[in-house]
Amino acid sequence: MDKPTARSWLSRISRFDPTGLNWPRAVLFLDIALVPLVVFRAIGHEQYLLSALFGLFFAWLDDPGGSLANRASHIAVFTLIGAGVTALGFGIGGYAGGWRVLAAFAITLVAGLAAAFGVRRFVNAMLLNVWFLVTLGLASSFHHHSRITSYTWAQVLAWVGGAALWLSATFTARLVRGRGDRPRPITELPGDTARKPLTRPLVMFALMRALVTAGTIALAFGLDLSHGYWMPIAVMVAMKPNLEQSTLTAAQRVVGALIGAVTAALLLLIPASEHGLRLFLVERALEVVALVLFMHGVAIRFGNYALYCAAVAAGVLILARPVVKGNDGDSIGGPLGPQQQLKAC
């Protein structure tokens, strides 16, 4: 067997599967995601927008299809567990470093052991695991900016509201299409829920991934790295039982993160020299651009993983950006309401 060359690795990273492209699904996500954007913009609390968007998207991914009662019960359980994860992440994310590491270890370990309940439940546990790491980063960011007030209970409500938005969309679709079972919205995700024995290799792999994730959490927050929470997310997602698969996934995430970071940096240069009303308008346009990037991520998720990572990374970095400068020169992290922005400029 020939040793893989740099060219072969590059071709595998950039390989695009046209059958994985799904624009109708992406447009549907954009249509629904505009609702929380408009709502939180109207009430002036954009710091809760990401929680609502993640709740919406992850509830969509969790949707098992089938009858409306079956879908509603599964999504409700997923939403309640996600609400607990949200409360824990935002509750400890801005304060206790040791508790962050311990909680990350415990949740990652439990998520890894969820493979015993089937591939489908393992994927759902992974989604909640990723969201927990995101909450730690967002909570830490909000904690460092005194002008941003983020309440844990409000973040939980935003998450639940996003998931409820997908439930309402499924109910509306049922009214339009009539009764009958529906297929899984994301058919590419595994649907296997057959239980599997907890073998020694499975337990060791889950334990190793939990230890590595906890270590990167300690490193990211201990060194106070900007957007350091991307490190444990990348490590957790990239670690696969197969070494070659882990290497490929890690390379795709690195390439995607670099593309997304460069894209976000270029876009965030636009409002750098703007002030007053023009700054306010540019910031609103950037929020729409972030949703469009998420839409592209949904469309190409199963076409090319690197491009998917790039779109999601750019969108998250734009929405989690420092928006304005206060009179004292300190950055104000996270979006502010219109009156707050115009006063701060």
Phi and psi in degrees as GROMACS dihedral restraints (atoms count N, CA, C in turn):
[ dihedral_restraints ]
;  ai    aj    ak    al  type     phi  dphi    fc
    3     4     5     6     1   -70.4    20    10
    4     5     6     7     1   146.1    20    10
    6     7     8     9     1   -73.7    20    10
    7     8     9    10     1   132.1    20    10
    9    10    11    12     1   -60.6    20    10
   10    11    12    13     1   134.2    20    10
   12    13    14    15     1   -94.5    20    10
   13    14    15    16     1   168.8    20    10
   15    16    17    18     1   -62.0    20    10
   16    17    18    19     1   -36.6    20    10
   18    19    20    21     1   -66.8    20    10
   19    20    21    22     1   -40.6    20    10
   21    22    23    24     1   -66.3    20    10
   22    23    24    25     1   -38.4    20    10
   24    25    26    27     1   -64.7    20    10
   25    26    27    28     1   -40.7    20    10
   27    28    29    30     1   -63.7    20    10
   28    29    30    31     1   -40.2    20    10
   30    31    32    33     1   -66.5    20    10
   31    32    33    34     1   -36.3    20    10
   33    34    35    36     1   -70.2    20    10
   34    35    36    37     1   -36.9    20    10
   36    37    38    39     1   -67.1    20    10
   37    38    39    40     1   -40.1    20    10
   39    40    41    42     1   -91.9    20    10
   40    41    42    43     1    -1.5    20    10
   42    43    44    45     1   -61.9    20    10
   43    44    45    46     1   133.3    20    10
   45    46    47    48     1  -119.4    20    10
   46    47    48    49     1   130.8    20    10
   48    49    50    51     1   -99.6    20    10
   49    50    51    52     1   106.4    20    10
   51    52    53    54     1   -59.8    20    10
   52    53    54    55     1   -29.1    20    10
   54    55    56    57     1   -69.0    20    10
   55    56    57    58     1   -17.1    20    10
   57    58    59    60     1   -86.1    20    10
   58    59    60    61     1    -1.1    20    10
   60    61    62    63     1   -83.6    20    10
   61    62    63    64     1   129.1    20    10
   63    64    65    66     1  -141.7    20    10
   64    65    66    67     1    90.0    20    10
   66    67    68    69     1   -74.1    20    10
   67    68    69    70     1   -38.1    20    10
   69    70    71    72     1   -56.8    20    10
   70    71    72    73     1   -41.1    20    10
   72    73    74    75     1   -62.8    20    10
   73    74    75    76     1   -40.5    20    10
   75    76    77    78     1   -66.9    20    10
   76    77    78    79     1   -42.1    20    10
   78    79    80    81     1   -65.0    20    10
   79    80    81    82     1   -38.3    20    10
   81    82    83    84     1   -61.0    20    10
   82    83    84    85     1   -43.4    20    10
   84    85    86    87     1   -61.4    20    10
   85    86    87    88     1   -43.4    20    10
   87    88    89    90     1   -62.3    20    10
   88    89    90    91     1   -42.9    20    10
   90    91    92    93     1   -58.2    20    10
   91    92    93    94     1   -45.1    20    10
   93    94    95    96     1   -74.4    20    10
   94    95    96    97     1   -38.2    20    10
   96    97    98    99     1   -67.4    20    10
   97    98    99   100     1   -22.0    20    10
   99   100   101   102     1   -65.8    20    10
  100   101   102   103     1   -24.5    20    10
  102   103   104   105     1   -64.3    20    10
  103   104   105   106     1   -55.3    20    10
  105   106   107   108     1   -64.0    20    10
  106   107   108   109     1   -31.3    20    10
  108   109   110   111     1   -61.6    20    10
  109   110   111   112     1   -47.5    20    10
  111   112   113   114     1   -67.3    20    10
  112   113   114   115     1   -41.4    20    10
  114   115   116   117     1   -63.0    20    10
  115   116   117   118     1   -50.6    20    10
  117   118   119   120     1   -72.0    20    10
  118   119   120   121     1   -29.0    20    10
  120   121   122   123     1   -67.1    20    10
  121   122   123   124     1   -39.7    20    10
  123   124   125   126     1   -66.4    20    10
  124   125   126   127     1   -37.8    20    10
  126   127   128   129     1   -91.6    20    10
  127   128   129   130     1    -5.3    20    10
  129   130   131   132     1    75.3    20    10
  130   131   132   133     1    30.9    20    10
  132   133   134   135     1  -130.3    20    10
  133   134   135   136     1    62.0    20    10
  135   136   137   138     1   -70.9    20    10
  136   137   138   139     1   -10.4    20    10
  138   139   140   141     1   -66.6    20    10
  139   140   141   142     1   -11.9    20    10
  141   142   143   144     1  -102.2    20    10
  142   143   144   145     1     3.0    20    10
  144   145   146   147     1   -65.9    20    10
  145   146   147   148     1   -43.5    20    10
  147   148   149   150     1   -62.8    20    10
  148   149   150   151     1   -37.4    20    10
  150   151   152   153     1   -62.1    20    10
  151   152   153   154     1   -42.0    20    10
  153   154   155   156     1   -66.6    20    10
  154   155   156   157     1   -40.9    20    10
  156   157   158   159     1   -67.0    20    10
  157   158   159   160     1   -42.2    20    10
  159   160   161   162     1   -66.7    20    10
  160   161   162   163     1   -39.5    20    10
  162   163   164   165     1   -61.3    20    10
  163   164   165   166     1   -42.4    20    10
  165   166   167   168     1   -63.2    20    10
  166   167   168   169     1   -51.2    20    10
  168   169   170   171     1   -68.8    20    10
  169   170   171   172     1   -42.0    20    10
  171   172   173   174     1   -71.4    20    10
  172   173   174   175     1   -33.5    20    10
  174   175   176   177     1   -64.6    20    10
  175   176   177   178     1   -36.2    20    10
  177   178   179   180     1   -62.9    20    10
  178   179   180   181     1   -45.8    20    10
  180   181   182   183     1   -65.1    20    10
  181   182   183   184     1   -31.7    20    10
  183   184   185   186     1   -76.9    20    10
  184   185   186   187     1   -19.2    20    10
  186   187   188   189     1   -56.1    20    10
  187   188   189   190     1   116.1    20    10
  189   190   191   192     1   -85.8    20    10
  190   191   192   193     1    -5.3    20    10
  192   193   194   195     1    76.0    20    10
  193   194   195   196     1  -171.4    20    10
  195   196   197   198     1    93.3    20    10
  196   197   198   199     1  -149.7    20    10
  198   199   200   201     1   -73.7    20    10
  199   200   201   202     1   160.6    20    10
  201   202   203   204     1   -62.9    20    10
  202   203   204   205     1   -39.6    20    10
  204   205   206   207     1   -63.8    20    10
  205   206   207   208     1   -41.6    20    10
  207   208   209   210     1   -64.4    20    10
  208   209   210   211     1   -44.2    20    10
  210   211   212   213     1   -64.5    20    10
  211   212   213   214     1   -44.5    20    10
  213   214   215   216     1   -63.8    20    10
  214   215   216   217     1   -41.3    20    10
  216   217   218   219     1   -66.4    20    10
  217   218   219   220     1   -43.0    20    10
  219   220   221   222     1   -65.4    20    10
  220   221   222   223     1   -44.8    20    10
  222   223   224   225     1   -67.2    20    10
  223   224   225   226     1   -35.6    20    10
  225   226   227   228     1   -63.6    20    10
  226   227   228   229     1   -44.2    20    10
  228   229   230   231     1   -63.5    20    10
  229   230   231   232     1   -45.1    20    10
  231   232   233   234     1   -60.0    20    10
  232   233   234   235     1   -41.7    20    10
  234   235   236   237     1   -65.7    20    10
  235   236   237   238     1   -41.5    20    10
  237   238   239   240     1   -64.4    20    10
  238   239   240   241     1   -42.6    20    10
  240   241   242   243     1   -64.1    20    10
  241   242   243   244     1   -42.0    20    10
  243   244   245   246     1   -63.2    20    10
  244   245   246   247     1   -33.8    20    10
  246   247   248   249     1   -64.5    20    10
  247   248   249   250     1   -40.9    20    10
  249   250   251   252     1   -64.0    20    10
  250   251   252   253     1   -42.2    20    10
  252   253   254   255     1   -62.7    20    10
  253   254   255   256     1   -41.6    20    10
  255   256   257   258     1   -62.2    20    10
  256   257   258   259     1   -45.2    20    10
  258   259   260   261     1   -61.8    20    10
  259   260   261   262     1   -42.3    20    10
  261   262   263   264     1   -66.9    20    10
  262   263   264   265     1   -45.3    20    10
  264   265   266   267     1   -63.4    20    10
  265   266   267   268     1   -48.2    20    10
  267   268   269   270     1   -74.9    20    10
  268   269   270   271     1   -23.4    20    10
  270   271   272   273     1   -72.1    20    10
  271   272   273   274     1   -37.2    20    10
  273   274   275   276     1  -109.7    20    10
  274   275   276   277     1    -9.0    20    10
  276   277   278   279     1   -63.4    20    10
  277   278   279   280     1   -30.6    20    10
  279   280   281   282     1   -97.1    20    10
  280   281   282   283     1     1.4    20    10
  282   283   284   285     1  -129.5    20    10
  283   284   285   286     1   -71.5    20    10
  285   286   287   288     1   -91.1    20    10
  286   287   288   289     1   111.6    20    10
  288   289   290   291     1   -66.1    20    10
  289   290   291   292     1   -44.4    20    10
  291   292   293   294     1   -63.6    20    10
  292   293   294   295     1   -39.4    20    10
  294   295   296   297     1   -67.6    20    10
  295   296   297   298     1   -32.9    20    10
  297   298   299   300     1   -60.9    20    10
  298   299   300   301     1   -45.8    20    10
  300   301   302   303     1   -64.0    20    10
  301   302   303   304     1   -45.7    20    10
  303   304   305   306     1   -64.2    20    10
  304   305   306   307     1   -44.2    20    10
  306   307   308   309     1   -66.0    20    10
  307   308   309   310     1   -40.0    20    10
  309   310   311   312     1   -62.5    20    10
  310   311   312   313     1   -41.1    20    10
  312   313   314   315     1   -62.3    20    10
  313   314   315   316     1   -47.9    20    10
  315   316   317   318     1   -64.1    20    10
  316   317   318   319     1   -46.3    20    10
  318   319   320   321     1   -68.4    20    10
  319   320   321   322     1   -40.5    20    10
  321   322   323   324     1   -65.5    20    10
  322   323   324   325     1   -37.8    20    10
  324   325   326   327     1   -65.3    20    10
  325   326   327   328     1   -45.9    20    10
  327   328   329   330     1   -63.1    20    10
  328   329   330   331     1   -40.8    20    10
  330   331   332   333     1   -62.4    20    10
  331   332   333   334     1   -39.0    20    10
  333   334   335   336     1   -67.1    20    10
  334   335   336   337     1   -40.1    20    10
  336   337   338   339     1   -72.5    20    10
  337   338   339   340     1   -14.7    20    10
  339   340   341   342     1   -65.0    20    10
  340   341   342   343     1   -12.8    20    10
  342   343   344   345     1   -60.0    20    10
  343   344   345   346     1   -22.5    20    10
  345   346   347   348     1   -66.9    20    10
  346   347   348   349     1   -18.2    20    10
  348   349   350   351     1   -99.8    20    10
  349   350   351   352     1    14.0    20    10
  351   352   353   354     1   110.6    20    10
  352   353   354   355     1   156.1    20    10
  354   355   356   357     1   -64.3    20    10
  355   356   357   358     1   -37.6    20    10
  357   358   359   360     1   -60.5    20    10
  358   359   360   361     1   -47.1    20    10
  360   361   362   363     1   -70.3    20    10
  361   362   363   364     1   -30.3    20    10
  363   364   365   366     1   -63.9    20    10
  364   365   366   367     1   -42.2    20    10
  366   367   368   369     1   -62.9    20    10
  367   368   369   370     1   -43.1    20    10
  369   370   371   372     1   -63.1    20    10
  370   371   372   373     1   -40.1    20    10
  372   373   374   375     1   -64.5    20    10
  373   374   375   376     1   -37.3    20    10
  375   376   377   378     1   -63.7    20    10
  376   377   378   379     1   -38.8    20    10
  378   379   380   381     1   -60.8    20    10
  379   380   381   382     1   -46.5    20    10
  381   382   383   384     1   -66.1    20    10
  382   383   384   385     1   -34.0    20    10
  384   385   386   387     1   -63.6    20    10
  385   386   387   388     1   -45.9    20    10
  387   388   389   390     1   -61.2    20    10
  388   389   390   391     1   -44.0    20    10
  390   391   392   393     1   -62.5    20    10
  391   392   393   394     1   -38.0    20    10
  393   394   395   396     1   -61.0    20    10
  394   395   396   397     1   -42.5    20    10
  396   397   398   399     1   -65.6    20    10
  397   398   399   400     1   -35.9    20    10
  399   400   401   402     1   -65.3    20    10
  400   401   402   403     1   -41.2    20    10
  402   403   404   405     1   -62.4    20    10
  403   404   405   406     1   -36.5    20    10
  405   406   407   408     1   -61.5    20    10
  406   407   408   409     1   -43.9    20    10
  408   409   410   411     1   -66.5    20    10
  409   410   411   412     1   -43.5    20    10
  411   412   413   414     1   -65.8    20    10
  412   413   414   415     1   -42.8    20    10
  414   415   416   417     1   -61.9    20    10
  415   416   417   418     1   -41.7    20    10
  417   418   419   420     1   -64.3    20    10
  418   419   420   421     1   -40.6    20    10
  420   421   422   423     1   -64.3    20    10
  421   422   423   424     1   -45.3    20    10
  423   424   425   426     1   -63.9    20    10
  424   425   426   427     1   -35.7    20    10
  426   427   428   429     1   -65.2    20    10
  427   428   429   430     1   -29.6    20    10
  429   430   431   432     1   -83.7    20    10
  430   431   432   433     1    -4.7    20    10
  432   433   434   435     1  -121.0    20    10
  433   434   435   436     1   107.9    20    10
  435   436   437   438     1   -66.9    20    10
  436   437   438   439     1   -21.6    20    10
  438   439   440   441     1   -84.5    20    10
  439   440   441   442     1    -4.6    20    10
  441   442   443   444     1  -106.8    20    10
  442   443   444   445     1   123.3    20    10
  444   445   446   447     1  -106.2    20    10
  445   446   447   448     1   118.4    20    10
  447   448   449   450     1  -124.8    20    10
  448   449   450   451     1   114.3    20    10
  450   451   452   453     1   -92.8    20    10
  451   452   453   454     1   135.7    20    10
  453   454   455   456     1   -60.7    20    10
  454   455   456   457     1   -43.3    20    10
  456   457   458   459     1   -63.0    20    10
  457   458   459   460     1   -34.1    20    10
  459   460   461   462     1   -71.1    20    10
  460   461   462   463     1   -36.5    20    10
  462   463   464   465     1   -64.1    20    10
  463   464   465   466     1   -38.9    20    10
  465   466   467   468     1   -64.4    20    10
  466   467   468   469     1   -43.3    20    10
  468   469   470   471     1   -63.4    20    10
  469   470   471   472     1   -37.0    20    10
  471   472   473   474     1   -64.1    20    10
  472   473   474   475     1   -43.5    20    10
  474   475   476   477     1   -60.6    20    10
  475   476   477   478     1   -48.9    20    10
  477   478   479   480     1   -62.6    20    10
  478   479   480   481     1   -39.4    20    10
  480   481   482   483     1   -63.7    20    10
  481   482   483   484     1   -39.1    20    10
  483   484   485   486     1   -63.6    20    10
  484   485   486   487     1   -43.9    20    10
  486   487   488   489     1   -65.2    20    10
  487   488   489   490     1   -40.2    20    10
  489   490   491   492     1   -64.1    20    10
  490   491   492   493     1   -30.0    20    10
  492   493   494   495     1   -64.2    20    10
  493   494   495   496     1   -39.4    20    10
  495   496   497   498     1   -68.7    20    10
  496   497   498   499     1   -37.5    20    10
  498   499   500   501     1   -61.4    20    10
  499   500   501   502     1   -41.5    20    10
  501   502   503   504     1   -66.3    20    10
  502   503   504   505     1   -33.9    20    10
  504   505   506   507     1   -66.6    20    10
  505   506   507   508     1   -39.8    20    10
  507   508   509   510     1   -67.1    20    10
  508   509   510   511     1   -36.4    20    10
  510   511   512   513     1   -66.9    20    10
  511   512   513   514     1   -40.9    20    10
  513   514   515   516     1   -63.5    20    10
  514   515   516   517     1   -41.4    20    10
  516   517   518   519     1   -62.8    20    10
  517   518   519   520     1   -35.6    20    10
  519   520   521   522     1   -66.7    20    10
  520   521   522   523     1   -38.7    20    10
  522   523   524   525     1   -64.5    20    10
  523   524   525   526     1   -36.0    20    10
  525   526   527   528     1   -76.3    20    10
  526   527   528   529     1   -43.9    20    10
  528   529   530   531     1   -90.8    20    10
  529   530   531   532     1   -14.1    20    10
  531   532   533   534     1    90.2    20    10
  532   533   534   535     1  -177.5    20    10
  534   535   536   537     1   -70.6    20    10
  535   536   537   538     1   168.3    20    10
  537   538   539   540     1   124.3    20    10
  538   539   540   541     1   153.3    20    10
  540   541   542   543     1   -72.9    20    10
  541   542   543   544     1   147.9    20    10
  543   544   545   546     1  -117.5    20    10
  544   545   546   547     1   148.3    20    10
  546   547   548   549     1   -71.5    20    10
  547   548   549   550     1   166.8    20    10
  549   550   551   552     1   -61.2    20    10
  550   551   552   553     1   133.4    20    10
  552   553   554   555     1   -60.0    20    10
  553   554   555   556     1   -37.8    20    10
  555   556   557   558     1  -109.4    20    10
  556   557   558   559     1    85.7    20    10
  558   559   560   561     1   -69.4    20    10
  559   560   561   562     1   -19.3    20    10
  561   562   563   564     1   -71.8    20    10
  562   563   564   565     1   -23.5    20    10
  564   565   566   567     1   -73.8    20    10
  565   566   567   568     1   145.8    20    10
  567   568   569   570     1   -64.9    20    10
  568   569   570   571     1   143.2    20    10
  570   571   572   573     1  -110.8    20    10
  571   572   573   574     1     5.3    20    10
  573   574   575   576     1   -70.1    20    10
  574   575   576   577     1   123.8    20    10
  576   577   578   579     1  -118.7    20    10
  577   578   579   580     1    15.8    20    10
  579   580   581   582     1   -69.7    20    10
  580   581   582   583     1   133.9    20    10
  582   583   584   585     1   -73.0    20    10
  583   584   585   586     1   148.8    20    10
  585   586   587   588     1  -129.6    20    10
  586   587   588   589     1   149.8    20    10
  588   589   590   591     1   -68.9    20    10
  589   590   591   592     1   146.7    20    10
  591   592   593   594     1   -81.0    20    10
  592   593   594   595     1    89.1    20    10
  594   595   596   597     1   -78.1    20    10
  595   596   597   598     1   164.0    20    10
  597   598   599   600     1   -60.9    20    10
  598   599   600   601     1   -45.1    20    10
  600   601   602   603     1   -59.7    20    10
  601   602   603   604     1   -38.4    20    10
  603   604   605   606     1   -64.5    20    10
  604   605   606   607     1   -44.4    20    10
  606   607   608   609     1   -64.9    20    10
  607   608   609   610     1   -42.7    20    10
  609   610   611   612     1   -65.1    20    10
  610   611   612   613     1   -38.9    20    10
  612   613   614   615     1   -66.2    20    10
  613   614   615   616     1   -43.2    20    10
  615   616   617   618     1   -62.7    20    10
  616   617   618   619     1   -40.6    20    10
  618   619   620   621     1   -66.6    20    10
  619   620   621   622     1   -42.0    20    10
  621   622   623   624     1   -64.6    20    10
  622   623   624   625     1   -41.8    20    10
  624   625   626   627     1   -66.8    20    10
  625   626   627   628     1   -36.8    20    10
  627   628   629   630     1   -64.7    20    10
  628   629   630   631     1   -41.7    20    10
  630   631   632   633     1   -64.6    20    10
  631   632   633   634     1   -43.3    20    10
  633   634   635   636     1   -66.0    20    10
  634   635   636   637     1   -41.4    20    10
  636   637   638   639     1   -63.0    20    10
  637   638   639   640     1   -44.6    20    10
  639   640   641   642     1   -62.6    20    10
  640   641   642   643     1   -38.2    20    10
  642   643   644   645     1   -64.8    20    10
  643   644   645   646     1   -41.9    20    10
  645   646   647   648     1   -70.1    20    10
  646   647   648   649     1   -31.5    20    10
  648   649   650   651     1   -62.3    20    10
  649   650   651   652     1   -46.2    20    10
  651   652   653   654     1   -60.9    20    10
  652   653   654   655     1   -40.2    20    10
  654   655   656   657     1   -68.6    20    10
  655   656   657   658     1   -46.8    20    10
  657   658   659   660     1   -63.7    20    10
  658   659   660   661     1   -46.5    20    10
  660   661   662   663     1   -85.2    20    10
  661   662   663   664     1   -27.7    20    10
  663   664   665   666     1   -66.4    20    10
  664   665   666   667     1   -37.8    20    10
  666   667   668   669     1   -88.8    20    10
  667   668   669   670     1    -1.0    20    10
  669   670   671   672     1    54.9    20    10
  670   671   672   673     1    48.8    20    10
  672   673   674   675     1   -76.7    20    10
  673   674   675   676     1   139.1    20    10
  675   676   677   678     1   -67.1    20    10
  676   677   678   679     1   127.5    20    10
  678   679   680   681     1    54.9    20    10
  679   680   681   682     1    35.1    20    10
  681   682   683   684     1   -66.2    20    10
  682   683   684   685     1   -18.0    20    10
  684   685   686   687     1   -67.7    20    10
  685   686   687   688     1   -11.1    20    10
  687   688   689   690     1   -68.2    20    10
  688   689   690   691     1   -26.6    20    10
  690   691   692   693     1   -62.1    20    10
  691   692   693   694     1   -56.0    20    10
  693   694   695   696     1   -63.2    20    10
  694   695   696   697     1   -33.1    20    10
  696   697   698   699     1   -63.0    20    10
  697   698   699   700     1   -45.8    20    10
  699   700   701   702     1   -63.2    20    10
  700   701   702   703     1   -42.8    20    10
  702   703   704   705     1   -65.1    20    10
  703   704   705   706     1   -45.2    20    10
  705   706   707   708     1   -65.7    20    10
  706   707   708   709     1   -43.1    20    10
  708   709   710   711     1   -71.9    20    10
  709   710   711   712     1   -35.9    20    10
  711   712   713   714     1   -75.3    20    10
  712   713   714   715     1   -26.8    20    10
  714   715   716   717     1   -70.5    20    10
  715   716   717   718     1   114.2    20    10
  717   718   719   720     1  -120.7    20    10
  718   719   720   721     1   158.7    20    10
  720   721   722   723     1   -60.9    20    10
  721   722   723   724     1   -29.7    20    10
  723   724   725   726     1   -95.7    20    10
  724   725   726   727     1   130.3    20    10
  726   727   728   729     1   -63.2    20    10
  727   728   729   730     1   -42.8    20    10
  729   730   731   732     1   -64.7    20    10
  730   731   732   733     1   -41.0    20    10
  732   733   734   735     1   -65.8    20    10
  733   734   735   736     1   -39.4    20    10
  735   736   737   738     1   -62.4    20    10
  736   737   738   739     1   -42.5    20    10
  738   739   740   741     1   -63.9    20    10
  739   740   741   742     1   -44.1    20    10
  741   742   743   744     1   -64.3    20    10
  742   743   744   745     1   -46.5    20    10
  744   745   746   747     1   -62.7    20    10
  745   746   747   748     1   -42.1    20    10
  747   748   749   750     1   -62.9    20    10
  748   749   750   751     1   -42.7    20    10
  750   751   752   753     1   -63.7    20    10
  751   752   753   754     1   -41.1    20    10
  753   754   755   756     1   -64.8    20    10
  754   755   756   757     1   -39.2    20    10
  756   757   758   759     1   -66.3    20    10
  757   758   759   760     1   -41.0    20    10
  759   760   761   762     1   -62.7    20    10
  760   761   762   763     1   -48.1    20    10
  762   763   764   765     1   -61.7    20    10
  763   764   765   766     1   -45.5    20    10
  765   766   767   768     1   -63.7    20    10
  766   767   768   769     1   -41.6    20    10
  768   769   770   771     1   -63.7    20    10
  769   770   771   772     1   -39.5    20    10
  771   772   773   774     1   -65.4    20    10
  772   773   774   775     1   -45.1    20    10
  774   775   776   777     1   -62.7    20    10
  775   776   777   778     1   -44.7    20    10
  777   778   779   780     1   -63.9    20    10
  778   779   780   781     1   -40.1    20    10
  780   781   782   783     1   -65.9    20    10
  781   782   783   784     1   -42.7    20    10
  783   784   785   786     1   -65.0    20    10
  784   785   786   787     1   -42.4    20    10
  786   787   788   789     1   -61.4    20    10
  787   788   789   790     1   -46.9    20    10
  789   790   791   792     1   -63.6    20    10
  790   791   792   793     1   -40.4    20    10
  792   793   794   795     1   -62.8    20    10
  793   794   795   796     1   -42.5    20    10
  795   796   797   798     1   -65.2    20    10
  796   797   798   799     1   -41.2    20    10
  798   799   800   801     1   -67.7    20    10
  799   800   801   802     1   -36.0    20    10
  801   802   803   804     1   -76.3    20    10
  802   803   804   805     1   -10.0    20    10
  804   805   806   807     1   -73.4    20    10
  805   806   807   808     1   -21.3    20    10
  807   808   809   810     1   -61.7    20    10
  808   809   810   811     1   -48.8    20    10
  810   811   812   813     1   -83.7    20    10
  811   812   813   814     1     4.5    20    10
  813   814   815   816     1   -61.5    20    10
  814   815   816   817     1   -35.0    20    10
  816   817   818   819     1  -106.1    20    10
  817   818   819   820     1     9.5    20    10
  819   820   821   822     1   -94.5    20    10
  820   821   822   823     1   156.5    20    10
  822   823   824   825     1  -142.7    20    10
  823   824   825   826     1   161.4    20    10
  825   826   827   828     1    59.1    20    10
  826   827   828   829     1  -133.8    20    10
  828   829   830   831     1   -64.7    20    10
  829   830   831   832     1   -37.6    20    10
  831   832   833   834     1   -64.0    20    10
  832   833   834   835     1   -38.7    20    10
  834   835   836   837     1   -62.6    20    10
  835   836   837   838     1   -43.9    20    10
  837   838   839   840     1   -59.1    20    10
  838   839   840   841     1   -44.9    20    10
  840   841   842   843     1   -67.3    20    10
  841   842   843   844     1   -40.3    20    10
  843   844   845   846     1   -65.2    20    10
  844   845   846   847     1   -40.0    20    10
  846   847   848   849     1   -61.9    20    10
  847   848   849   850     1   -39.7    20    10
  849   850   851   852     1   -66.2    20    10
  850   851   852   853     1   -39.1    20    10
  852   853   854   855     1   -64.0    20    10
  853   854   855   856     1   -37.9    20    10
  855   856   857   858     1   -65.1    20    10
  856   857   858   859     1   -34.1    20    10
  858   859   860   861     1   -64.1    20    10
  859   860   861   862     1   -40.1    20    10
  861   862   863   864     1   -66.0    20    10
  862   863   864   865     1   -40.6    20    10
  864   865   866   867     1   -60.1    20    10
  865   866   867   868     1   -40.0    20    10
  867   868   869   870     1   -61.0    20    10
  868   869   870   871     1   -42.1    20    10
  870   871   872   873     1   -66.1    20    10
  871   872   873   874     1   -36.9    20    10
  873   874   875   876     1   -64.9    20    10
  874   875   876   877     1   -37.8    20    10
  876   877   878   879     1   -64.0    20    10
  877   878   879   880     1   -42.3    20    10
  879   880   881   882     1   -60.6    20    10
  880   881   882   883     1   -39.8    20    10
  882   883   884   885     1   -60.0    20    10
  883   884   885   886     1   -44.0    20    10
  885   886   887   888     1   -64.6    20    10
  886   887   888   889     1   -36.4    20    10
  888   889   890   891     1   -61.4    20    10
  889   890   891   892     1   -42.5    20    10
  891   892   893   894     1   -63.0    20    10
  892   893   894   895     1   -39.1    20    10
  894   895   896   897     1   -67.9    20    10
  895   896   897   898     1   -38.7    20    10
  897   898   899   900     1  -105.9    20    10
  898   899   900   901     1    10.4    20    10
  900   901   902   903     1   -51.8    20    10
  901   902   903   904     1   -43.1    20    10
  903   904   905   906     1  -102.6    20    10
  904   905   906   907     1    12.1    20    10
  906   907   908   909     1   -96.4    20    10
  907   908   909   910     1   -47.7    20    10
  909   910   911   912     1  -153.6    20    10
  910   911   912   913     1   120.0    20    10
  912   913   914   915     1   -68.4    20    10
  913   914   915   916     1   -34.3    20    10
  915   916   917   918     1   -64.5    20    10
  916   917   918   919     1   -44.6    20    10
  918   919   920   921     1   -67.0    20    10
  919   920   921   922     1   -35.8    20    10
  921   922   923   924     1   -60.7    20    10
  922   923   924   925     1   -46.9    20    10
  924   925   926   927     1   -61.5    20    10
  925   926   927   928     1   -38.1    20    10
  927   928   929   930     1   -63.4    20    10
  928   929   930   931     1   -45.4    20    10
  930   931   932   933     1   -64.8    20    10
  931   932   933   934     1   -45.3    20    10
  933   934   935   936     1   -67.1    20    10
  934   935   936   937     1   -43.6    20    10
  936   937   938   939     1   -61.3    20    10
  937   938   939   940     1   -44.2    20    10
  939   940   941   942     1   -63.9    20    10
  940   941   942   943     1   -42.3    20    10
  942   943   944   945     1   -64.8    20    10
  943   944   945   946     1   -43.7    20    10
  945   946   947   948     1   -66.1    20    10
  946   947   948   949     1   -42.5    20    10
  948   949   950   951     1   -63.7    20    10
  949   950   951   952     1   -34.8    20    10
  951   952   953   954     1   -69.2    20    10
  952   953   954   955     1   -44.9    20    10
  954   955   956   957     1   -73.8    20    10
  955   956   957   958     1   -24.4    20    10
  957   958   959   960     1   -98.6    20    10
  958   959   960   961     1    17.9    20    10
  960   961   962   963     1   -75.7    20    10
  961   962   963   964     1   159.0    20    10
  963   964   965   966     1   -71.8    20    10
  964   965   966   967     1   126.6    20    10
  966   967   968   969     1   -89.6    20    10
  967   968   969   970     1   -49.1    20    10
  969   970   971   972     1  -136.2    20    10
  970   971   972   973     1   173.4    20    10
  972   973   974   975     1  -109.1    20    10
  973   974   975   976     1   131.9    20    10
  975   976   977   978     1   -78.7    20    10
  976   977   978   979     1   176.9    20    10
  978   979   980   981     1   -65.0    20    10
  979   980   981   982     1   -25.3    20    10
  981   982   983   984     1   -87.8    20    10
  982   983   984   985     1     0.1    20    10
  984   985   986   987     1    89.9    20    10
  985   986   987   988     1    -4.2    20    10
  987   988   989   990     1   -79.4    20    10
  988   989   990   991     1   144.8    20    10
  990   991   992   993     1   -72.0    20    10
  991   992   993   994     1   143.2    20    10
  993   994   995   996     1  -106.9    20    10
  994   995   996   997     1   110.3    20    10
  996   997   998   999     1   -83.2    20    10
  997   998   999  1000     1   142.1    20    10
  999  1000  1001  1002     1    81.5    20    10
 1000  1001  1002  1003     1   156.3    20    10
 1002  1003  1004  1005     1   -68.9    20    10
 1003  1004  1005  1006     1   146.2    20    10
 1005  1006  1007  1008     1  -113.4    20    10
 1006  1007  1008  1009     1   166.8    20    10
 1008  1009  1010  1011     1   -73.0    20    10
 1009  1010  1011  1012     1   166.1    20    10
 1011  1012  1013  1014     1   -57.7    20    10
 1012  1013  1014  1015     1   -46.6    20    10
 1014  1015  1016  1017     1   -66.6    20    10
 1015  1016  1017  1018     1   -38.7    20    10
 1017  1018  1019  1020     1   -64.3    20    10
 1018  1019  1020  1021     1   -40.0    20    10
 1020  1021  1022  1023     1   -66.7    20    10
 1021  1022  1023  1024     1   -46.0    20    10
 1023  1024  1025  1026     1   -66.1    20    10
 1024  1025  1026  1027     1   -32.4    20    10
 1026  1027  1028  1029     1   -69.6    20    10
 1027  1028  1029  1030     1   -36.6    20    10
 1029  1030  1031  1032     1   -76.9    20    10
 1030  1031  1032  1033     1   -19.7    20    10
